[in-house]
Amino acid sequence: MGSDEVSSILAKIQSAYPHFKVCDDTLLLWMKMGREMDFSLVMRKLLHHIARSPYPPSIAEIAAYRETENSFLEKNIQWEREGRERIEHDKKSGKRKPVPAWISLQGRK
């Protein structure tokens, strides 16, 4: 969130909770903590908090971050598929490598 959005959040908190006072330190802390937050998600959580609580929210109570895209699961599925296809191809073409003796049951005593 930008400074205007943080100011908007704090103004909304102050209007809902008149005893909540914003000083310079409060503003700086909320701006620092709010940099990575998503304004619309924070506002949604704030409105929900106002509807349910007689006390002003802490930063942690209304903090909300946009989910970052994580492609690991898709890559892992792709690697498994490619590995399975490679193994099947190697079986069919006779290129399969022999199992090392230290793995096979015959090599164990």
Secondary structure by P-SEA (a helix, b strand, c coil): ccaaaaaaaaaaaaaacccccccaaaaaaaaaaaccccaaaaaaaaaaaaacccccccccccccccccccaaaaaaaaaaaaaaaaaaaaaaacccccccccccccccc
